[in-house]
């Protein structure tokens, strides 16, 4: 089974335990740090680099979503 490469606000909520608005704010901070437009996606790799989390741990948490 292939893993998806995009991370969503709901994933960030699950990973961090944050509510919707703080999770969305974190996603916006990541986009801003990468000079991405509002409509662009953030990859799981980019999220992991920004947060310092291990990709394998993230994939394990969100694989069933």
Helices and strands as residue ranges (DSSP letters): E 6-7, H 9-16, H 20-33, E 42-43, H 44-51, H 55-62
